[in-house]
């Protein structure tokens, strides 16, 4: 059975690229959501091998408040039921020092800089954080 990855992304082009690479080249099953409550629910089921989390989520809200990937990752890492799920932060905010800052702020295990051009490099970083079973 394929490992399941939760993809939290609001850009359709990025979703398509990552889905194709993860399923065809990586052999993953991919679940997509940008709804914070649904993300927490999916993660708590216990069958997710890892999460790829976009930082900037244009349409994500929880309890009437705008929610970004940093906030969602913090919720996941604060919950004992989901804290051990590896999270890769994916962002176009790729300035010097952003990687370290985002990892420190969220407790995420990995960082992916957008835009993605190289499927092999993308998959290598995913596999570094979410090793094959």
N, C-alpha and C positions, 0 to 999 in steps of 0.2 A: 504494500500500500504506500502511496506517495506521501511524503511529508507535506503538511499543510502550512502555508504561509498566509498571514493576514496582511493585505496591502491596504494601507491608509493613504489615499492619494486623491486629490480633487481635479487633476488635469487628465483629461481623457487620453491624450497622446502618450503621456507618461504611463498611465495605467496599461494601455495596449502594449507598449514596448516591454514593460516589466512582466506583464502576464505572459507574453510570447516567450521571452527569454527564460523565465522561471519554469514554465511548463514544458516547452520543447527542448531546451538545452539543459535545464536543471532537474527536470523530472518532478517538480513540485506540483501540488494542487494549490490553487490560488483562490482566496476569498477576498473580496473587495468591499470596503465600507469606509465612509467618512462620518458616520454617526457615532459620537462618543459613547452613548449608552449601549449601542449594538456592539461596538468594539470591545467594551468591557465584558459584555455577555459572551461574545465569541471567545475571548481570551480565557474566561473562567471555565469554559467547557473542558479545557485541559488537553485538547487535541491539536493545538497550534505549536509548530516547531519554532516559529519566529515571526516577528512583525517588522515590516518596513513602513516607517512612519514619516510622512511628509510633515515638515514644520508648519508651513503656511497653508491652512485649510480655510478657504474662503466661505464655505457654507456650513461649517460645523458649529453647533451650539448645544449647550447642556444647561438645563434649568434656566433657559432664557438668556444665558451668557455665551458670548463668542468663545470658542474653545480652539486652541491651536495644538499642534503636535507635541509641543513641550508640555502643556498642561495634561494632555491625555497620557503621555509617557510617564509623567510624575504620578498620576493616578494608578497606572499599571504597576509601577515599581513600589508604590506604597501599600499595595494589596498583597498580603501573603499568598493568595491563590494565584496571582499572576506575576509576582516579582521576579521569578526565575526565568520567565520567557525572554529570550534574547530580542532586543530591539535595535534595529538599524535606523538611525535618523537620516532622512533623505531631504536635502535642501539645495536651493539655488543660492542661498546665502553662504557663499564659499570664499569669504575673505580670510586673510591671515588671522589665525587665532580662533576662528569660528568653530572649527572642529573640536578643539579642546573645551571651549566654552559650552557648546551644546552638550557634549558628553558629560561634563561636570554638572550642568544644570539639570539634566534629565536622568542620569544613571544608565543611559543607553550603552550597549556594548559595541556599537559600530556607527560609522558615519559614511554616507554616500553623497558626493557632490554632484548636483545636476548642472547642466543637462547631461544625460547619458548618451555616449556615442559608441562605446566599446562594450558589446554584450559580454565578452569574455572577462573583462576587468570587473564589470558589474557582478557577474556570477561568482567570480573569485572572492570578492568582498562579502557577498551573501554567504558563501560556503565557509568563509573564515569564522563567521559569527554563528551560522547554523550548519554545523557539520552533518554530513550524510549519516543516516542511521546505521 
